[in-house]
Amino acid sequence: VQGGAMPFKVPTAPEQVKIDPYGPESPDFIVGDDFAHMWVSALAFCQKRFEGTMPKYKKEPSGGIGSFTADSFPVFDRFCENVYVIADSNHGYKMIGVGKLVADDIC
C-alpha cells in the first residue's frame, strides 16, 4: 500500500527550492516520524483489516515534492509543436483513462 498525506506548503522561495534529487534521495521533502502513525491509523480507520498493522510498517525515507494547480486539477496542454504535457498533479491511478483522451486529442 502506498500513501500520501495532506499538502505541505513549501516556505522556501520558488527559485531556491531544490527539486533534484527527487524522492527519498532528497532530505528536504521526505516524510517525518509522525507520518507512519498518521498513515496506518488512517488505513485502519477506513478499512478494519489494517488494524494492528503498525509493526508491519516499513520505516524508510519516502516522499517527494509534488506540484498542484490551485484547484488540484490535472493539466493537459500542448507545450510546443511536438510536445504534449500531462501534468498529473499526483492523481496516480485516477489518471488511468488519460492516455486514450490525450491520443484522441492529438490524433
C-alpha positions as YAML, in Angstrom:
chain: A
units: angstrom
residues:
- id: 1
  name: VAL
  ca: [0.00, 0.00, 0.00]
- id: 2
  name: GLN
  ca: [1.37, 3.37, -0.97]
- id: 3
  name: GLY
  ca: [0.10, 6.53, 0.60]
- id: 4
  name: GLY
  ca: [0.48, 10.20, 0.97]
- id: 5
  name: ALA
  ca: [-0.63, 12.90, 3.31]
- id: 6
  name: MET
  ca: [-2.05, 16.35, 3.23]
- id: 7
  name: PRO
  ca: [-0.35, 19.00, 1.10]
- id: 8
  name: PHE
  ca: [2.57, 20.81, 2.67]
- id: 9
  name: LYS
  ca: [3.18, 24.42, 1.75]
- id: 10
  name: VAL
  ca: [6.88, 24.84, 0.97]
- id: 11
  name: PRO
  ca: [8.01, 28.06, 2.68]
- id: 12
  name: THR
  ca: [11.16, 28.39, 0.55]
- id: 13
  name: ALA
  ca: [11.23, 30.93, -2.29]
- id: 14
  name: PRO
  ca: [10.35, 29.06, -5.54]
- id: 15
  name: GLU
  ca: [13.69, 29.81, -7.20]
- id: 16
  name: GLN
  ca: [15.51, 28.28, -4.22]
- id: 17
  name: VAL
  ca: [13.53, 25.03, -3.99]
- id: 18
  name: LYS
  ca: [15.73, 22.04, -4.79]
- id: 19
  name: ILE
  ca: [13.59, 19.66, -6.87]
- id: 20
  name: ASP
  ca: [16.53, 17.35, -7.60]
- id: 21
  name: PRO
  ca: [17.19, 14.79, -6.43]
- id: 22
  name: TYR
  ca: [13.56, 13.62, -6.27]
- id: 23
  name: GLY
  ca: [12.02, 11.37, -3.64]
- id: 24
  name: PRO
  ca: [13.91, 9.74, -0.80]
- id: 25
  name: GLU
  ca: [17.25, 10.89, -2.21]
- id: 26
  name: SER
  ca: [16.29, 14.42, -1.14]
- id: 27
  name: PRO
  ca: [16.37, 15.18, 2.59]
- id: 28
  name: ASP
  ca: [14.13, 18.22, 2.03]
- id: 29
  name: PHE
  ca: [10.83, 16.54, 1.13]
- id: 30
  name: ILE
  ca: [10.64, 13.19, 2.90]
- id: 31
  name: VAL
  ca: [8.02, 12.29, 5.49]
- id: 32
  name: GLY
  ca: [8.72, 12.75, 9.19]
- id: 33
  name: ASP
  ca: [8.43, 10.24, 12.01]
- id: 34
  name: ASP
  ca: [4.79, 11.20, 12.61]
- id: 35
  name: PHE
  ca: [3.76, 10.04, 9.12]
- id: 36
  name: ALA
  ca: [3.76, 6.31, 9.96]
- id: 37
  name: HIS
  ca: [1.29, 6.71, 12.82]
- id: 38
  name: MET
  ca: [-0.98, 9.00, 10.80]
- id: 39
  name: TRP
  ca: [-0.94, 6.74, 7.73]
- id: 40
  name: VAL
  ca: [-1.50, 3.41, 9.47]
- id: 41
  name: SER
  ca: [-4.19, 4.95, 11.68]
- id: 42
  name: ALA
  ca: [-5.97, 6.36, 8.63]
- id: 43
  name: LEU
  ca: [-5.84, 2.99, 6.87]
- id: 44
  name: ALA
  ca: [-7.21, 1.22, 9.96]
- id: 45
  name: PHE
  ca: [-9.99, 3.79, 10.30]
- id: 46
  name: CYS
  ca: [-11.05, 3.28, 6.67]
- id: 47
  name: GLN
  ca: [-10.50, -0.48, 6.44]
- id: 48
  name: LYS
  ca: [-10.60, -2.69, 9.54]
- id: 49
  name: ARG
  ca: [-8.12, -5.19, 8.03]
- id: 50
  name: PHE
  ca: [-5.34, -2.65, 8.69]
- id: 51
  name: GLU
  ca: [-5.98, -2.55, 12.46]
- id: 52
  name: GLY
  ca: [-2.89, -3.65, 14.40]
- id: 53
  name: THR
  ca: [-0.57, -3.46, 11.39]
- id: 54
  name: MET
  ca: [1.77, -0.75, 12.70]
- id: 55
  name: PRO
  ca: [4.57, -3.32, 13.29]
- id: 56
  name: LYS
  ca: [4.46, -4.14, 9.56]
- id: 57
  name: TYR
  ca: [5.08, -0.53, 8.53]
- id: 58
  name: LYS
  ca: [8.34, -0.34, 6.61]
- id: 59
  name: LYS
  ca: [10.22, 2.60, 8.11]
- id: 60
  name: GLU
  ca: [12.37, 4.10, 5.38]
- id: 61
  name: PRO
  ca: [12.80, 7.52, 3.80]
- id: 62
  name: SER
  ca: [9.93, 8.20, 1.42]
- id: 63
  name: GLY
  ca: [8.23, 11.16, -0.12]
- id: 64
  name: GLY
  ca: [8.92, 13.75, -2.74]
- id: 65
  name: ILE
  ca: [7.82, 17.16, -3.86]
- id: 66
  name: GLY
  ca: [4.70, 17.35, -5.98]
- id: 67
  name: SER
  ca: [3.11, 20.29, -7.69]
- id: 68
  name: PHE
  ca: [-0.55, 21.19, -7.72]
- id: 69
  name: THR
  ca: [-2.67, 23.72, -9.52]
- id: 70
  name: ALA
  ca: [-4.77, 25.98, -7.31]
- id: 71
  name: ASP
  ca: [-7.74, 23.62, -7.73]
- id: 72
  name: SER
  ca: [-5.62, 20.41, -7.76]
- id: 73
  name: PHE
  ca: [-6.86, 19.63, -11.27]
- id: 74
  name: PRO
  ca: [-4.55, 17.90, -13.77]
- id: 75
  name: VAL
  ca: [-3.25, 19.95, -16.69]
- id: 76
  name: PHE
  ca: [-3.21, 18.71, -20.30]
- id: 77
  name: ASP
  ca: [-1.76, 21.02, -22.91]
- id: 78
  name: ARG
  ca: [0.40, 21.39, -25.99]
- id: 79
  name: PHE
  ca: [3.74, 22.80, -24.87]
- id: 80
  name: CYS
  ca: [5.45, 23.02, -28.25]
- id: 81
  name: GLU
  ca: [4.57, 21.83, -31.73]
- id: 82
  name: ASN
  ca: [5.78, 18.32, -30.91]
- id: 83
  name: VAL
  ca: [5.34, 18.23, -27.10]
- id: 84
  name: TYR
  ca: [2.13, 17.41, -25.25]
- id: 85
  name: VAL
  ca: [2.23, 17.79, -21.45]
- id: 86
  name: ILE
  ca: [0.27, 15.72, -18.96]
- id: 87
  name: ALA
  ca: [0.85, 17.28, -15.53]
- id: 88
  name: ASP
  ca: [-0.92, 14.79, -13.31]
- id: 89
  name: SER
  ca: [-0.92, 16.73, -10.04]
- id: 90
  name: ASN
  ca: [-0.17, 13.48, -8.18]
- id: 91
  name: HIS
  ca: [-3.50, 11.83, -9.01]
- id: 92
  name: GLY
  ca: [-1.93, 8.45, -9.79]
- id: 93
  name: TYR
  ca: [-4.46, 5.72, -10.55]
- id: 94
  name: LYS
  ca: [-7.16, 8.30, -11.25]
- id: 95
  name: MET
  ca: [-5.26, 9.12, -14.43]
- id: 96
  name: ILE
  ca: [-5.55, 5.64, -16.00]
- id: 97
  name: GLY
  ca: [-8.01, 6.77, -18.68]
- id: 98
  name: VAL
  ca: [-5.99, 9.81, -19.69]
- id: 99
  name: GLY
  ca: [-3.92, 8.07, -22.39]
- id: 100
  name: LYS
  ca: [-6.93, 7.50, -24.64]
- id: 101
  name: LEU
  ca: [-8.23, 11.03, -24.10]
- id: 102
  name: VAL
  ca: [-4.83, 12.51, -24.99]
- id: 103
  name: ALA
  ca: [-4.49, 10.22, -28.02]
- id: 104
  name: ASP
  ca: [-7.94, 11.34, -29.23]
- id: 105
  name: ASP
  ca: [-6.91, 14.98, -28.77]
- id: 106
  name: ILE
  ca: [-3.58, 14.58, -30.56]
- id: 107
  name: CYS
  ca: [-4.88, 12.49, -33.44]
...
